[in-house]
Amino acid sequence: MINRSSKNDIRQKVHERIRNRIVGNTERPRLNVYRSLNHIYAQLIDDRSGATLVSANSLESPNGAASKGKRSSGGNVAAAKAVGKKIAERAKEKGFQRVVFDRGGYLYHGRVKALAEAAREAGLQF
């Protein structure tokens, strides 16, 4: 019997290993990233209370807004930068300056890196 794992199964195992070390709290929430084929999502999470404090995604940004009959463009680096900037602005409005970055098992490359760098440029510290 052959044990075959999909890319997503492997990513989830990597994410579990990362989550064993990374914990977000009220002072320093966890900035979680989820990347789908067409969009990218970011959340600030307080792991102690299990609550999402702030969220942003490419579905709501101008770059990722899908209009009827057109292909959505939320799966690109420009949309990831917009989401990074938006999550940082919303976090600062709620009073969060410092966060712990959780790349969600994805490589720190491409859209994940663009989101992280845009959040840093907009004022988040991690």
N, CA, C and O atoms as a GROMACS GRO file, in nm:
protein
  504
    1MET      N    1   0.083  -0.117   0.000
    1MET     CA    2   0.000   0.000   0.000
    1MET      C    3   0.088   0.125   0.000
    1MET      O    4   0.178   0.138   0.083
    2ILE      N    5   0.062   0.215  -0.093
    2ILE     CA    6   0.143   0.335  -0.107
    2ILE      C    7   0.074   0.450  -0.034
    2ILE      O    8  -0.045   0.474  -0.052
    3ASN      N    9   0.151   0.520   0.048
    3ASN     CA   10   0.099   0.635   0.121
    3ASN      C   11   0.132   0.761   0.041
    3ASN      O   12   0.247   0.803   0.035
    4ARG      N   13   0.030   0.820  -0.020
    4ARG     CA   14   0.051   0.940  -0.100
    4ARG      C   15  -0.017   1.058  -0.032
    4ARG      O   16  -0.135   1.052   0.004
    5SER      N   17   0.058   1.163  -0.016
    5SER     CA   18   0.004   1.283   0.045
    5SER      C   19  -0.008   1.392  -0.060
    5SER      O   20   0.079   1.407  -0.147
    6SER      N   21  -0.115   1.466  -0.053
    6SER     CA   22  -0.130   1.578  -0.145
    6SER      C   23  -0.047   1.695  -0.094
    6SER      O   24   0.000   1.695   0.020
    7LYS      N   25  -0.030   1.796  -0.178
    7LYS     CA   26   0.042   1.915  -0.136
    7LYS      C   27  -0.024   1.981  -0.016
    7LYS      O   28   0.044   2.031   0.073
    8ASN      N   29  -0.158   1.980  -0.015
    8ASN     CA   30  -0.229   2.043   0.096
    8ASN      C   31  -0.211   1.964   0.225
    8ASN      O   32  -0.202   2.023   0.333
    9ASP      N   33  -0.206   1.829   0.218
    9ASP     CA   34  -0.180   1.748   0.337
    9ASP      C   35  -0.043   1.780   0.396
    9ASP      O   36  -0.029   1.794   0.518
   10ILE      N   37   0.056   1.793   0.310
   10ILE     CA   38   0.191   1.826   0.354
   10ILE      C   39   0.192   1.966   0.415
   10ILE      O   40   0.255   1.988   0.519
   11ARG      N   41   0.124   2.062   0.350
   11ARG     CA   42   0.118   2.199   0.402
   11ARG      C   43   0.055   2.202   0.540
   11ARG      O   44   0.102   2.274   0.629
   12GLN      N   45  -0.051   2.124   0.560
   12GLN     CA   46  -0.118   2.122   0.690
   12GLN      C   47  -0.030   2.062   0.799
   12GLN      O   48  -0.035   2.106   0.914
   13LYS      N   49   0.052   1.963   0.764
   13LYS     CA   50   0.146   1.907   0.862
   13LYS      C   51   0.253   2.010   0.899
   13LYS      O   52   0.289   2.022   1.016
   14VAL      N   53   0.302   2.083   0.801
   14VAL     CA   54   0.400   2.188   0.827
   14VAL      C   55   0.336   2.297   0.914
   14VAL      O   56   0.399   2.348   1.007
   15HIS      N   57   0.211   2.331   0.883
   15HIS     CA   58   0.140   2.432   0.961
   15HIS      C   59   0.124   2.388   1.106
   15HIS      O   60   0.137   2.470   1.197
   16GLU      N   61   0.095   2.261   1.130
   16GLU     CA   62   0.084   2.210   1.266
   16GLU      C   63   0.216   2.226   1.342
   16GLU      O   64   0.216   2.262   1.459
   17ARG      N   65   0.327   2.198   1.275
   17ARG     CA   66   0.458   2.214   1.338
   17ARG      C   67   0.484   2.360   1.372
   17ARG      O   68   0.537   2.391   1.479
   18ILE      N   69   0.448   2.450   1.281
   18ILE     CA   70   0.466   2.592   1.304
   18ILE      C   71   0.380   2.637   1.423
   18ILE      O   72   0.426   2.712   1.508
   19ARG      N   73   0.256   2.589   1.427
   19ARG     CA   74   0.163   2.631   1.532
   19ARG      C   75   0.203   2.580   1.670
   19ARG      O   76   0.157   2.635   1.771
   20ASN      N   77   0.287   2.477   1.676
   20ASN     CA   78   0.337   2.432   1.806
   20ASN      C   79   0.430   2.535   1.868
   20ASN      O   80   0.447   2.538   1.990
   21ARG      N   81   0.489   2.620   1.787
   21ARG     CA   82   0.583   2.722   1.835
   21ARG      C   83   0.522   2.860   1.842
   21ARG      O   84   0.566   2.942   1.923
   22ILE      N   85   0.423   2.888   1.760
   22ILE     CA   86   0.368   3.023   1.749
   22ILE      C   87   0.233   3.031   1.820
   22ILE      O   88   0.143   2.951   1.795
   23VAL      N   89   0.221   3.128   1.911
   23VAL     CA   90   0.096   3.150   1.982
   23VAL      C   91   0.068   3.299   1.985
   23VAL      O   92   0.155   3.379   2.020
   24GLY      N   93  -0.053   3.336   1.946
   24GLY     CA   94  -0.092   3.476   1.952
   24GLY      C   95  -0.168   3.505   2.080
   24GLY      O   96  -0.244   3.420   2.128
   25ASN      N   97  -0.148   3.624   2.137
   25ASN     CA   98  -0.222   3.663   2.256
   25ASN      C   99  -0.279   3.802   2.237
   25ASN      O  100  -0.272   3.858   2.128
   26THR      N  101  -0.335   3.858   2.342
   26THR     CA  102  -0.403   3.987   2.331
   26THR      C  103  -0.305   4.099   2.296
   26THR      O  104  -0.338   4.188   2.219
   27GLU      N  105  -0.185   4.094   2.353
   27GLU     CA  106  -0.086   4.198   2.326
   27GLU      C  107  -0.022   4.181   2.188
   27GLU      O  108   0.008   4.278   2.120
   28ARG      N  109  -0.002   4.056   2.149
   28ARG     CA  110   0.066   4.025   2.023
   28ARG      C  111  -0.008   3.913   1.950
   28ARG      O  112   0.029   3.797   1.961
   29PRO      N  113  -0.114   3.948   1.875
   29PRO     CA  114  -0.194   3.844   1.807
   29PRO      C  115  -0.117   3.779   1.691
   29PRO      O  116  -0.016   3.830   1.643
   30ARG      N  117  -0.170   3.666   1.648
   30ARG     CA  118  -0.108   3.591   1.538
   30ARG      C  119  -0.168   3.638   1.406
   30ARG      O  120  -0.289   3.639   1.388
   31LEU      N  121  -0.080   3.677   1.313
   31LEU     CA  122  -0.123   3.716   1.177
   31LEU      C  123  -0.119   3.591   1.091
   31LEU      O  124  -0.013   3.547   1.047
   32ASN      N  125  -0.237   3.533   1.068
   32ASN     CA  126  -0.248   3.409   0.993
   32ASN      C  127  -0.277   3.439   0.846
   32ASN      O  128  -0.355   3.529   0.815
   33VAL      N  129  -0.215   3.362   0.757
   33VAL     CA  130  -0.234   3.379   0.613
   33VAL      C  131  -0.290   3.251   0.554
   33VAL      O  132  -0.240   3.142   0.583
   34TYR      N  133  -0.394   3.263   0.472
   34TYR     CA  134  -0.445   3.150   0.395
   34TYR      C  135  -0.445   3.190   0.249
   34TYR      O  136  -0.496   3.297   0.213
   35ARG      N  137  -0.390   3.106   0.166
   35ARG     CA  138  -0.376   3.136   0.024
   35ARG      C  139  -0.451   3.030  -0.056
   35ARG      O  140  -0.418   2.912  -0.049
   36SER      N  141  -0.552   3.073  -0.130
   36SER     CA  142  -0.619   2.981  -0.222
   36SER      C  143  -0.570   3.012  -0.363
   36SER      O  144  -0.487   3.101  -0.382
   37LEU      N  145  -0.619   2.940  -0.459
   37LEU     CA  146  -0.575   2.965  -0.597
   37LEU      C  147  -0.614   3.105  -0.644
   37LEU      O  148  -0.537   3.171  -0.713
   38ASN      N  149  -0.734   3.149  -0.607
   38ASN     CA  150  -0.786   3.275  -0.659
   38ASN      C  151  -0.780   3.391  -0.563
   38ASN      O  152  -0.794   3.506  -0.606
   39HIS      N  153  -0.759   3.367  -0.435
   39HIS     CA  154  -0.762   3.475  -0.337
   39HIS      C  155  -0.663   3.452  -0.225
   39HIS      O  156  -0.604   3.344  -0.214
   40ILE      N  157  -0.644   3.554  -0.141
   40ILE     CA  158  -0.558   3.544  -0.024
   40ILE      C  159  -0.631   3.610   0.093
   40ILE      O  160  -0.697   3.713   0.077
   41TYR      N  161  -0.618   3.549   0.210
   41TYR     CA  162  -0.690   3.592   0.328
   41TYR      C  163  -0.592   3.611   0.442
   41TYR      O  164  -0.494   3.537   0.453
   42ALA      N  165  -0.616   3.710   0.529
   42ALA     CA  166  -0.531   3.734   0.646
   42ALA      C  167  -0.621   3.762   0.765
   42ALA      O  168  -0.725   3.827   0.753
   43GLN      N  169  -0.580   3.712   0.882
   43GLN     CA  170  -0.655   3.734   1.006
   43GLN      C  171  -0.559   3.760   1.120
   43GLN      O  172  -0.449   3.705   1.123
   44LEU      N  173  -0.599   3.844   1.214
   44LEU     CA  174  -0.530   3.858   1.342
   44LEU      C  175  -0.610   3.778   1.443
   44LEU      O  176  -0.729   3.803   1.462
   45ILE      N  177  -0.544   3.682   1.506
   45ILE     CA  178  -0.613   3.588   1.594
   45ILE      C  179  -0.552   3.591   1.734
   45ILE      O  180  -0.430   3.588   1.749
   46ASP      N  181  -0.638   3.598   1.835
   46ASP     CA  182  -0.597   3.582   1.975
   46ASP      C  183  -0.622   3.436   2.010
   46ASP      O  184  -0.738   3.395   2.026
   47ASP      N  185  -0.516   3.357   2.021
   47ASP     CA  186  -0.530   3.214   2.044
   47ASP      C  187  -0.580   3.181   2.184
   47ASP      O  188  -0.642   3.077   2.205
   48ARG      N  189  -0.555   3.268   2.280
   48ARG     CA  190  -0.600   3.241   2.417
   48ARG      C  191  -0.753   3.244   2.426
   48ARG      O  192  -0.813   3.159   2.492
   49SER      N  193  -0.815   3.340   2.360
   49SER     CA  194  -0.961   3.348   2.363
   49SER      C  195  -1.024   3.279   2.241
   49SER      O  196  -1.145   3.256   2.239
   50GLY      N  197  -0.944   3.246   2.141
   50GLY     CA  198  -0.994   3.181   2.022
   50GLY      C  199  -1.075   3.273   1.934
   50GLY      O  200  -1.166   3.229   1.863
   51ALA      N  201  -1.043   3.402   1.938
   51ALA     CA  202  -1.121   3.501   1.864
   51ALA      C  203  -1.041   3.563   1.751
   51ALA      O  204  -0.921   3.587   1.763
   52THR      N  205  -1.110   3.589   1.640
   52THR     CA  206  -1.051   3.665   1.531
   52THR      C  207  -1.073   3.812   1.560
   52THR      O  208  -1.187   3.857   1.576
   53LEU      N  209  -0.965   3.888   1.567
   53LEU     CA  210  -0.972   4.029   1.604
   53LEU      C  211  -0.991   4.119   1.483
   53LEU      O  212  -1.069   4.214   1.487
   54VAL      N  213  -0.919   4.088   1.373
   54VAL     CA  214  -0.922   4.169   1.252
   54VAL      C  215  -0.905   4.074   1.134
   54VAL      O  216  -0.834   3.974   1.144
   55SER      N  217  -0.970   4.104   1.023
   55SER     CA  218  -0.950   4.022   0.904
   55SER      C  219  -0.953   4.108   0.778
   55SER      O  220  -1.010   4.217   0.777
   56ALA      N  221  -0.891   4.057   0.673
   56ALA     CA  222  -0.893   4.121   0.542
   56ALA      C  223  -0.871   4.013   0.438
   56ALA      O  224  -0.807   3.911   0.465
   57ASN      N  225  -0.924   4.035   0.318
   57ASN     CA  226  -0.903   3.938   0.211
   57ASN      C  227  -0.911   4.005   0.076
   57ASN      O  228  -0.954   4.120   0.065
   58SER      N  229  -0.871   3.933  -0.026
   58SER     CA  230  -0.866   3.990  -0.161
   58SER      C  231  -1.005   3.997  -0.225
   58SER      O  232  -1.020   4.060  -0.330
   59LEU      N  233  -1.105   3.934  -0.166
   59LEU     CA  234  -1.240   3.944  -0.219
   59LEU      C  235  -1.296   4.085  -0.202
   59LEU      O  236  -1.376   4.131  -0.285
   60GLU      N  237  -1.255   4.154  -0.096
   60GLU     CA  238  -1.309   4.286  -0.068
   60GLU      C  239  -1.222   4.399  -0.122
   60GLU      O  240  -1.267   4.514  -0.128
   61SER      N  241  -1.099   4.369  -0.161
   61SER     CA  242  -1.010   4.474  -0.211
   61SER      C  243  -1.042   4.508  -0.356
   61SER      O  244  -1.097   4.424  -0.428
   62PRO      N  245  -1.007   4.628  -0.400
   62PRO     CA  246  -1.036   4.667  -0.539
   62PRO      C  247  -0.965   4.578  -0.640
   62PRO      O  248  -1.020   4.552  -0.748
   63ASN      N  249  -0.845   4.530  -0.608
   63ASN     CA  250  -0.773   4.444  -0.702
   63ASN      C  251  -0.839   4.308  -0.716
   63ASN      O  252  -0.831   4.245  -0.822
   64GLY      N  253  -0.906   4.261  -0.609
   64GLY     CA  254  -0.961   4.127  -0.612
   64GLY      C  255  -1.110   4.123  -0.633
   64GLY      O  256  -1.169   4.015  -0.634
   65ALA      N  257  -1.173   4.238  -0.651
   65ALA     CA  258  -1.318   4.240  -0.667
   65ALA      C  259  -1.357   4.176  -0.799
   65ALA      O  260  -1.314   4.218  -0.907
   66ALA      N  261  -1.437   4.074  -0.789
   66ALA     CA  262  -1.480   4.002  -0.909
   66ALA      C  263  -1.611   4.061  -0.959
   66ALA      O  264  -1.710   4.064  -0.886
   67SER      N  265  -1.612   4.107  -1.080
   67SER     CA  266  -1.736   4.157  -1.137
   67SER      C  267  -1.796   4.049  -1.226
   67SER      O  268  -1.728   3.955  -1.266
   68LYS      N  269  -1.923   4.064  -1.256
   68LYS     CA  270  -1.995   3.961  -1.331
   68LYS      C  271  -1.932   3.941  -1.469
   68LYS      O  272  -1.914   4.036  -1.545
   69GLY      N  273  -1.900   3.817  -1.499
   69GLY     CA  274  -1.847   3.784  -1.630
   69GLY      C  275  -1.697   3.802  -1.645
   69GLY      O  276  -1.640   3.767  -1.748
   70LYS      N  277  -1.631   3.858  -1.543
   70LYS     CA  278  -1.486   3.876  -1.550
   70LYS      C  279  -1.417   3.782  -1.453
   70LYS      O  280  -1.472   3.747  -1.348
   71ARG      N  281  -1.298   3.742  -1.488
   71ARG     CA  282  -1.219   3.655  -1.403
   71ARG      C  283  -1.162   3.738  -1.288
   71ARG      O  284  -1.112   3.848  -1.309
   72SER      N  285  -1.169   3.684  -1.167
   72SER     CA  286  -1.118   3.758  -1.052
   72SER      C  287  -0.965   3.761  -1.054
   72SER      O  288  -0.901   3.670  -1.106
   73SER      N  289  -0.909   3.866  -0.997
   73SER     CA  290  -0.764   3.880  -0.998
   73SER      C  291  -0.711   3.891  -0.857
   73SER      O  292  -0.618   3.968  -0.832
   74GLY      N  293  -0.769   3.816  -0.763
   74GLY     CA  294  -0.723   3.820  -0.625
   74GLY      C  295  -0.608   3.725  -0.599
   74GLY      O  296  -0.556   3.722  -0.487
   75GLY      N  297  -0.568   3.647  -0.698
   75GLY     CA  298  -0.462   3.549  -0.679
   75GLY      C  299  -0.330   3.597  -0.731
   75GLY      O  300  -0.253   3.517  -0.785
   76ASN      N  301  -0.301   3.726  -0.717
   76ASN     CA  302  -0.173   3.777  -0.765
   76ASN      C  303  -0.103   3.857  -0.656
   76ASN      O  304  -0.160   3.882  -0.550
   77VAL      N  305   0.020   3.896  -0.682
   77VAL     CA  306   0.102   3.965  -0.584
   77VAL      C  307   0.044   4.103  -0.551
   77VAL      O  308   0.051   4.146  -0.436
   78ALA      N  309  -0.012   4.171  -0.649
   78ALA     CA  310  -0.070   4.303  -0.623
   78ALA      C  311  -0.185   4.294  -0.524
   78ALA      O  312  -0.197   4.379  -0.435
   79ALA      N  313  -0.269   4.193  -0.536
   79ALA     CA  314  -0.380   4.174  -0.443
   79ALA      C  315  -0.327   4.140  -0.304
   79ALA      O  316  -0.383   4.185  -0.204
   80ALA      N  317  -0.221   4.061  -0.297
   80ALA     CA  318  -0.162   4.025  -0.168
   80ALA      C  319  -0.106   4.149  -0.099
   80ALA      O  320  -0.119   4.164   0.023
   81LYS      N  321  -0.044   4.238  -0.175
   81LYS     CA  322   0.007   4.363  -0.117
   81LYS      C  323  -0.107   4.448  -0.063
   81LYS      O  324  -0.096   4.506   0.045
   82ALA      N  325  -0.217   4.454  -0.138
   82ALA     CA  326  -0.334   4.532  -0.093
   82ALA      C  327  -0.392   4.474   0.036
   82ALA      O  328  -0.431   4.549   0.125
   83VAL      N  329  -0.397   4.342   0.046
   83VAL     CA  330  -0.448   4.277   0.167
   83VAL      C  331  -0.354   4.302   0.285
   83VAL      O  332  -0.400   4.327   0.396
   84GLY      N  333  -0.224   4.296   0.261
   84GLY     CA  334  -0.126   4.325   0.367
   84GLY      C  335  -0.140   4.466   0.420
   84GLY      O  336  -0.136   4.489   0.541
   85LYS      N  337  -0.158   4.560   0.330
   85LYS     CA  338  -0.175   4.700   0.371
   85LYS      C  339  -0.306   4.717   0.448
   85LYS      O  340  -0.311   4.787   0.549
   86LYS      N  341  -0.413   4.653   0.400
   86LYS     CA  342  -0.544   4.665   0.463
   86LYS      C  343  -0.545   4.602   0.603
   86LYS      O  344  -0.604   4.659   0.695
   87ILE      N  345  -0.482   4.486   0.619
   87ILE     CA  346  -0.480   4.421   0.751
   87ILE      C  347  -0.400   4.505   0.850
   87ILE      O  348  -0.435   4.512   0.967
   88ALA      N  349  -0.293   4.568   0.803
   88ALA     CA  350  -0.212   4.653   0.892
   88ALA      C  351  -0.291   4.776   0.935
   88ALA      O  352  -0.287   4.815   1.051
   89GLU      N  353  -0.362   4.838   0.841
   89GLU     CA  354  -0.442   4.956   0.875
   89GLU      C  355  -0.550   4.921   0.976
   89GLU      O  356  -0.571   4.994   1.073
   90ARG      N  357  -0.618   4.809   0.955
   90ARG     CA  358  -0.724   4.768   1.047
   90ARG      C  359  -0.668   4.730   1.184
   90ARG      O  360  -0.730   4.758   1.286
   91ALA      N  361  -0.550   4.668   1.185
   91ALA     CA  362  -0.487   4.632   1.312
   91ALA      C  363  -0.448   4.757   1.390
   91ALA      O  364  -0.465   4.762   1.512
   92LYS      N  365  -0.396   4.856   1.321
   92LYS     CA  366  -0.356   4.981   1.388
   92LYS      C  367  -0.478   5.055   1.442
   92LYS      O  368  -0.471   5.118   1.548
   93GLU      N  369  -0.589   5.048   1.370
   93GLU     CA  370  -0.714   5.109   1.419
   93GLU      C  371  -0.759   5.046   1.549
   93GLU      O  372  -0.812   5.114   1.638
   94LYS      N  373  -0.739   4.914   1.562
   94LYS     CA  374  -0.777   4.842   1.683
   94LYS      C  375  -0.671   4.852   1.793
   94LYS      O  376  -0.692   4.807   1.905
   95GLY      N  377  -0.555   4.912   1.759
   95GLY     CA  378  -0.451   4.933   1.860
   95GLY      C  379  -0.343   4.827   1.864
   95GLY      O  380  -0.272   4.816   1.965
   96PHE      N  381  -0.328   4.749   1.761
   96PHE     CA  382  -0.223   4.646   1.755
   96PHE      C  383  -0.107   4.695   1.671
   96PHE      O  384  -0.125   4.732   1.555
   97GLN      N  385   0.013   4.695   1.729
   97GLN     CA  386   0.134   4.733   1.656
   97GLN      C  387   0.221   4.611   1.626
   97GLN      O  388   0.279   4.600   1.518
   98ARG      N  389   0.229   4.520   1.724
   98ARG     CA  390   0.315   4.402   1.712
   98ARG      C  391   0.232   4.277   1.694
   98ARG      O  392   0.131   4.258   1.762
   99VAL      N  393   0.274   4.191   1.602
   99VAL     CA  394   0.206   4.064   1.576
   99VAL      C  395   0.308   3.952   1.562
   99VAL      O  396   0.428   3.977   1.552
  100VAL      N  397   0.259   3.829   1.561
  100VAL     CA  398   0.341   3.712   1.532
  100VAL      C  399   0.296   3.661   1.397
  100VAL      O  400   0.177   3.636   1.377
  101PHE      N  401   0.388   3.646   1.302
  101PHE     CA  402   0.351   3.606   1.166
  101PHE      C  403   0.342   3.455   1.155
  101PHE      O  404   0.434   3.383   1.192
  102ASP      N  405   0.228   3.408   1.104
  102ASP     CA  406   0.204   3.266   1.081
  102ASP      C  407   0.180   3.247   0.932
  102ASP      O  408   0.075   3.286   0.880
  103ARG      N  409   0.278   3.189   0.864
  103ARG     CA  410   0.269   3.176   0.718
  103ARG      C  411   0.178   3.061   0.674
  103ARG      O  412   0.159   3.040   0.554
  104GLY      N  413   0.122   2.990   0.768
  104GLY     CA  414   0.021   2.889   0.736
  104GLY      C  415   0.074   2.766   0.665
  104GLY      O  416  -0.002   2.696   0.599
  105GLY      N  417   0.202   2.738   0.678
  105GLY     CA  418   0.259   2.621   0.612
  105GLY      C  419   0.304   2.648   0.470
  105GLY      O  420   0.360   2.560   0.405
  106TYR      N  421   0.281   2.770   0.420
  106TYR     CA  422   0.324   2.806   0.286
  106TYR      C  423   0.468   2.855   0.291
  106TYR      O  424   0.516   2.900   0.395
  107LEU      N  425   0.537   2.844   0.179
  107LEU     CA  426   0.672   2.899   0.170
  107LEU      C  427   0.665   3.050   0.178
  107LEU      O  428   0.570   3.111   0.129
  108TYR      N  429   0.766   3.112   0.241
  108TYR     CA  430   0.773   3.257   0.249
  108TYR      C  431   0.826   3.306   0.115
  108TYR      O  432   0.944   3.335   0.099
  109HIS      N  433   0.733   3.315   0.019
  109HIS     CA  434   0.770   3.343  -0.119
  109HIS      C  435   0.645   3.391  -0.190
  109HIS      O  436   0.534   3.352  -0.155
  110GLY      N  437   0.661   3.475  -0.289
  110GLY     CA  438   0.549   3.516  -0.372
  110GLY      C  439   0.444   3.597  -0.299
  110GLY      O  440   0.475   3.700  -0.240
  111ARG      N  441   0.320   3.548  -0.302
  111ARG     CA  442   0.208   3.622  -0.244
  111ARG      C  443   0.218   3.634  -0.092
  111ARG      O  444   0.182   3.737  -0.036
  112VAL      N  445   0.266   3.528  -0.025
  112VAL     CA  446   0.280   3.532   0.120
  112VAL      C  447   0.384   3.637   0.160
  112VAL      O  448   0.362   3.714   0.254
  113LYS      N  449   0.494   3.639   0.089
  113LYS     CA  450   0.600   3.737   0.116
  113LYS      C  451   0.550   3.879   0.086
  113LYS      O  452   0.579   3.971   0.163
  114ALA      N  453   0.477   3.897  -0.022
  114ALA     CA  454   0.425   4.029  -0.058
  114ALA      C  455   0.329   4.080   0.049
  114ALA      O  456   0.333   4.198   0.084
  115LEU      N  457   0.242   3.993   0.100
  115LEU     CA  458   0.150   4.032   0.206
  115LEU      C  459   0.227   4.074   0.330
  115LEU      O  460   0.196   4.177   0.391
  116ALA      N  461   0.326   3.996   0.370
  116ALA     CA  462   0.404   4.025   0.490
  116ALA      C  463   0.480   4.157   0.476
  116ALA      O  464   0.481   4.238   0.569
  117GLU      N  465   0.543   4.179   0.363
  117GLU     CA  466   0.620   4.302   0.344
  117GLU      C  467   0.530   4.425   0.339
  117GLU      O  468   0.568   4.531   0.390
  118ALA      N  469   0.412   4.412   0.278
  118ALA     CA  470   0.318   4.524   0.274
  118ALA      C  471   0.267   4.556   0.414
  118ALA      O  472   0.249   4.673   0.448
  119ALA      N  473   0.244   4.454   0.496
  119ALA     CA  474   0.200   4.478   0.633
  119ALA      C  475   0.309   4.546   0.714
  119ALA      O  476   0.280   4.634   0.796
  120ARG      N  477   0.434   4.508   0.692
  120ARG     CA  478   0.546   4.573   0.760
  120ARG      C  479   0.558   4.719   0.718
  120ARG      O  480   0.577   4.807   0.802
  121GLU      N  481   0.548   4.744   0.587
  121GLU     CA  482   0.558   4.880   0.536
  121GLU      C  483   0.446   4.970   0.591
  121GLU      O  484   0.465   5.090   0.610
  122ALA      N  485   0.330   4.909   0.617
  122ALA     CA  486   0.216   4.985   0.667
  122ALA      C  487   0.220   5.004   0.818
  122ALA      O  488   0.133   5.069   0.874
  123GLY      N  489   0.322   4.947   0.885
  123GLY     CA  490   0.342   4.976   1.026
  123GLY      C  491   0.335   4.860   1.124
  123GLY      O  492   0.360   4.881   1.242
  124LEU      N  493   0.302   4.739   1.081
  124LEU     CA  494   0.301   4.626   1.172
  124LEU      C  495   0.444   4.580   1.198
  124LEU      O  496   0.527   4.582   1.107
  125GLN      N  497   0.471   4.538   1.320
  125GLN     CA  498   0.604   4.490   1.356
  125GLN      C  499   0.600   4.341   1.381
  125GLN      O  500   0.522   4.293   1.464
  126PHE      N  501   0.683   4.266   1.309
  126PHE     CA  502   0.701   4.122   1.332
  126PHE      C  503   0.829   4.077   1.269
  126PHE      O  504   0.863   3.959   1.277
   0.00000   0.00000   0.00000
